[in-house]
C-alpha cells in the first residue's frame, strides 16, 4: 500500500523510511536529531525505530 502523502506521520511506527521527507522529519522530531544523524543511525543499525533510538541514545545524539 503506498503512503498517503497527506499524512505527516509514518504508517508503520516501527520502521523508519528516510526516503520519505515527512517521515524523516517526524523521526528527527521524535529523536531530537538532525537528518544526517538519523540517516547515519539507519545505515548503522537498520530501519527499526527501536534500534535507531537505542543507537542514538548510546551515541548521545538523542535529546535527554
Helices and strands as residue ranges (DSSP letters): H 21-31, H 35-45, H 49-58
